[in-house]
Amino acid sequence: MIDFSNLDTDKLWEATYETFYMTLISLTGTFVFGLLLGLLLYLTAKDGLWENKPINIITATFVNVFRAIPFIILILLLFPFTYFLLGTMRGPNAALPALIIGAAPFYGRLVEIALKEIDKGVIEAAQAMGAKTTTIIFRVLLPESMPALVSSLTVTAIALIGYTAMAGAIGAGGLGSYAYYAGFQRRAFDIVLICSIIIVLIVFIFQFIGDYLSKKLDKR
């Protein structure tokens, strides 16, 4: 029978806050950099508005390489960069570079897929009316793909929540850290259980918000 006698509610709330903090900040960075990567992949592809094979190959290679590296290894690889940037390798802030670099290429591919789903006739009509590329991006591409972009961001957010748990196991803080150090290592499985439940609830929250926004933005 699990009685939660080992649970420290103050530390639990702090860990929950750190998980939300890491997820929200890294999700913002992932959205910005992932959107730029996705647009670059789409625009520089064959028959794209900025068709440029060398840039497309370089961008695609960057995306593929960082998508292929397991997140726990990526954190270790980025230790020197993180220390140079922040002066520390521990705590929620230290996890942010790895979280963003790990998730942005993943989201970038989803952005590219969403943009490819747009009817080319809409883009051609905008070009025929003399619209500039920047106008097409902000008035056609992004609005038309917004429901799919939000759905993709929801998927990415859920992946990021899992990443924060892994980062926590090597000192980043959050629910992953609390579950591993205070729970698993001390055989306090009541802590592991409650941390797991809260992480699942956080996933449900992000999924609900993402689904709601995606439906609101879908005008079809």
Secondary structure, 3 states (H helix, E strand, C coil): CCCCCCCCHHHHHHHHHHHHHHHHHHHHHHHHHHHHHHHHHHHCCCCCCCCCHHHHHHHHHHHHHHHHCCHHHHHHHCHHHHHHHHCCCCCHHHHHHHHHHHHHHHHHHHHHHHHHCCCHHHHHHHHHCCCCHHHHHHHHHHHHHHHHHHHHHHHHHHHHHHHHHHHHHHHHCHHHHHHHHHHHCCCCHHHHHHHHHHHHHHHHHHHHHHHHHHHHHCCC
